[in-house]
Amino acid sequence: MNGYEKVKERKKTAILRAAFELFCERGVSGVKINDIAEKAGVSPVTIYNHFKSKEALFRDVFIRYIEERYIEFRDIIRDETMGFREKIERLIFEEFRTQEHFKNREIMEKLMGSDKEIWKFWETLYKEKSLPLIMELVRSGQESGEIHPELSMESVIFYINMFYDQTVKHAQLFIDDPESPLLRDLVRLFFYGLMGQRPS
């Protein structure tokens, strides 16, 4: 990469970073290209040289973000220094941290389906990459005895997703206090159920 290409890449990175922060803070409709240009330290023309429109920039920003989150997810699951329980706890806590970026309702609506391109990308990534990793995690939990071996893969994934979806939905309860008694109880319920014991 020559000097010109390096400068061009630095400017693009600055644009993406500035756009992400502003979109998360104000939503798409509340941000103008001039706002992004000012925050990134570039001209509006430079932004249009990289992206066709504000909507195109939004998609690029959040598709990249989803890819980065997938890599973090993959690295946690593949981390051989952590056991099954620690991986689950880490995934939950990381998701709480992620939710800090998405308090803007417009952003959440776009990510949850109103922007068809982003939704299609997320759905494909989940089916082709994330789901196999979840299955890998479940198998490791069964091999270590932390998941009952007679439980089907489908039922365990359903249970994990159910717990994950609800804790993320109420993430604000835990973001300010990741050591809260409520979260500790929920993690205990996740692993040991209402009986409070490991399966025999």
C-alpha positions as CSV (number, residue, x, y, z in Angstrom):
1,M,0.0,0.0,0.0
2,N,1.5,3.3,-1.1
3,G,1.3,6.7,0.7
4,Y,-1.8,7.8,-1.1
5,E,-3.6,4.6,-0.4
6,K,-2.7,4.8,3.3
7,V,-4.0,8.3,3.6
8,K,-7.2,7.2,1.8
9,E,-7.7,4.3,4.1
10,R,-7.1,6.4,7.2
11,K,-9.8,8.9,6.0
12,K,-12.2,6.0,5.4
13,T,-11.6,4.6,8.9
14,A,-12.1,8.1,10.4
15,I,-15.4,8.4,8.5
16,L,-16.7,5.0,9.6
17,R,-15.8,5.7,13.3
18,A,-17.4,9.1,13.2
19,A,-20.5,7.8,11.5
20,F,-20.9,4.9,14.0
21,E,-20.7,7.3,17.0
22,L,-23.1,9.8,15.5
23,F,-25.6,7.2,14.2
24,C,-25.7,5.5,17.6
25,E,-26.2,8.8,19.4
26,R,-28.8,10.5,17.0
27,G,-30.1,7.8,14.7
28,V,-29.9,8.1,10.9
29,S,-32.4,10.9,10.4
30,G,-30.7,13.0,13.0
31,V,-27.3,13.0,11.3
32,K,-26.2,14.9,8.2
33,I,-23.2,14.2,6.0
34,N,-21.8,17.5,7.1
35,D,-21.9,16.3,10.8
36,I,-20.0,13.2,9.9
37,A,-17.5,15.1,7.8
38,E,-16.8,17.6,10.7
39,K,-16.3,14.9,13.3
40,A,-14.1,12.8,11.0
41,G,-12.0,15.8,9.9
42,V,-12.7,15.4,6.2
43,S,-14.8,17.2,3.6
44,P,-18.4,16.0,2.6
45,V,-17.0,15.4,-0.9
46,T,-14.5,12.9,0.6
47,I,-17.4,11.0,2.2
48,Y,-19.3,10.8,-1.1
49,N,-16.1,9.6,-2.8
50,H,-16.2,6.5,-0.5
51,F,-20.0,6.1,-0.1
52,K,-22.8,6.7,-2.5
53,S,-25.2,8.0,0.1
54,K,-25.8,8.3,3.9
55,E,-27.9,5.1,3.8
56,A,-25.0,3.3,2.0
57,L,-22.6,4.6,4.7
58,F,-25.0,3.4,7.4
59,R,-25.1,-0.1,6.0
60,D,-21.3,-0.3,5.6
61,V,-20.8,0.9,9.2
62,F,-23.1,-1.6,10.8
63,I,-22.3,-4.6,8.5
64,R,-18.6,-4.0,9.6
65,Y,-19.8,-3.8,13.2
66,I,-21.7,-7.1,12.9
67,E,-18.6,-8.7,11.4
68,E,-16.4,-7.4,14.3
69,R,-18.9,-8.7,16.8
70,Y,-18.9,-12.1,15.1
71,I,-15.1,-12.3,15.4
72,E,-15.3,-11.5,19.1
73,F,-18.0,-14.2,19.5
74,R,-15.9,-16.7,17.6
75,D,-12.8,-16.0,19.6
76,I,-14.6,-16.4,22.9
77,I,-16.1,-19.8,21.9
78,R,-12.7,-21.0,20.5
79,D,-10.8,-19.8,23.6
80,E,-9.3,-22.9,25.2
81,T,-8.4,-21.1,28.4
82,M,-12.1,-20.8,29.3
83,G,-14.6,-23.4,30.4
84,F,-18.2,-23.6,29.2
85,R,-19.7,-21.6,32.0
86,E,-17.1,-18.8,31.7
87,K,-17.7,-18.6,28.0
88,I,-21.5,-18.2,28.5
89,E,-21.0,-15.5,31.2
90,R,-18.5,-13.7,29.0
91,L,-20.9,-13.8,26.0
92,I,-23.7,-12.4,28.1
93,F,-21.5,-9.6,29.5
94,E,-20.2,-8.7,26.1
95,E,-23.7,-8.4,24.8
96,F,-24.6,-6.1,27.6
97,R,-21.7,-3.9,26.6
98,T,-22.9,-3.9,23.0
99,Q,-26.3,-2.7,24.0
100,E,-24.8,0.5,25.2
101,H,-24.4,1.5,21.5
102,F,-28.0,0.8,20.6
103,K,-30.2,3.0,22.8
104,N,-31.5,4.9,19.7
105,R,-34.8,3.4,18.6
106,E,-34.3,4.2,14.9
107,I,-31.0,2.3,14.8
108,M,-32.6,-0.8,16.5
109,E,-35.5,-0.8,14.1
110,K,-33.1,-0.7,11.1
111,L,-30.9,-3.5,12.6
112,M,-33.9,-5.6,13.5
113,G,-35.3,-5.8,10.0
114,S,-36.4,-2.5,8.4
115,D,-33.1,-2.3,6.5
116,K,-33.4,-5.5,4.4
117,E,-29.8,-5.6,3.3
118,I,-28.4,-5.5,6.9
119,W,-31.0,-8.1,8.0
120,K,-30.2,-10.4,5.2
121,F,-26.5,-10.1,6.0
122,W,-27.1,-10.8,9.7
123,E,-29.4,-13.8,8.9
124,T,-26.8,-15.4,6.5
125,L,-24.0,-14.8,9.0
126,Y,-26.0,-16.5,11.8
127,K,-27.0,-19.5,9.8
128,E,-23.6,-20.1,8.1
129,K,-21.2,-19.1,10.9
130,S,-22.7,-18.3,14.3
131,L,-25.1,-21.3,14.6
132,P,-22.3,-23.8,13.9
133,L,-20.3,-22.1,16.6
134,I,-23.2,-22.3,19.1
135,M,-23.5,-26.0,18.3
136,E,-19.7,-26.4,18.9
137,L,-20.2,-24.7,22.3
138,V,-23.1,-27.0,23.2
139,R,-21.1,-30.1,22.3
140,S,-18.2,-28.9,24.4
141,G,-20.6,-28.4,27.3
142,Q,-21.9,-31.9,26.9
143,E,-18.4,-33.3,26.8
144,S,-17.4,-31.5,29.9
145,G,-20.6,-32.7,31.7
146,E,-21.9,-29.1,32.2
147,I,-24.8,-29.9,29.8
148,H,-26.8,-33.1,30.3
149,P,-25.8,-35.5,27.6
150,E,-29.4,-36.6,26.9
151,L,-30.6,-33.1,26.0
152,S,-31.0,-32.6,22.3
153,M,-29.0,-30.0,20.4
154,E,-32.2,-28.2,19.4
155,S,-33.5,-27.9,22.9
156,V,-30.3,-26.6,24.3
157,I,-29.9,-24.0,21.6
158,F,-33.6,-23.0,22.1
159,Y,-32.9,-22.6,25.9
160,I,-29.7,-20.6,25.3
161,N,-31.4,-18.3,22.8
162,M,-34.4,-17.8,25.1
163,F,-32.2,-16.8,28.0
164,Y,-30.0,-14.6,25.8
165,D,-32.9,-12.8,24.2
166,Q,-34.6,-11.9,27.5
167,T,-31.4,-10.8,29.3
168,V,-30.4,-8.6,26.3
169,K,-34.0,-7.2,26.1
170,H,-33.6,-6.0,29.8
171,A,-29.9,-5.2,29.5
172,Q,-30.3,-1.8,31.1
173,L,-30.9,-3.5,34.4
174,F,-27.4,-4.9,34.4
175,I,-25.2,-2.5,32.3
176,D,-24.6,-0.1,35.3
177,D,-24.0,-3.0,37.7
178,P,-22.5,-6.1,36.0
179,E,-22.1,-7.6,39.5
180,S,-25.8,-7.2,40.5
181,P,-27.4,-9.9,42.6
182,L,-30.2,-10.2,40.0
183,L,-27.7,-11.0,37.2
184,R,-25.9,-13.5,39.5
185,D,-29.2,-15.2,40.2
186,L,-30.1,-15.4,36.5
187,V,-26.7,-16.9,35.7
188,R,-27.2,-19.5,38.4
189,L,-30.7,-20.3,37.1
190,F,-29.3,-20.6,33.6
191,F,-26.8,-23.3,34.7
192,Y,-28.6,-25.1,37.5
193,G,-32.4,-24.4,37.1
194,L,-34.9,-23.9,39.9
195,M,-33.6,-26.9,41.8
196,G,-30.2,-25.2,42.1
197,Q,-28.3,-28.4,41.3
198,R,-26.2,-29.8,38.5
199,P,-28.0,-32.6,36.5
200,S,-27.1,-36.0,37.7
